[in-house]
């Protein structure tokens, strides 16, 4: 099971495999940090894979 990263705060619709992804860390006015979780758990929360992350 792979760990992925998700935003804490608004605009949380995707999970990320790249911790440095601009989509994960962007929108600084609404960014409240990030957390890691199993990919399966992120999918259960309705999040989809980020299309901008490096594979």
Number of C-alpha atoms within 10 A of each C-alpha: 7 9 15 20 21 22 22 14 12 11 13 15 14 20 26 26 20 16 17 13 15 11 19 25 16 13 12 8 8 13 16 13 12 13 12 16 14 13 21 13 12 21 13 9 11 11 17 15 15 16 11 13 16 11 7
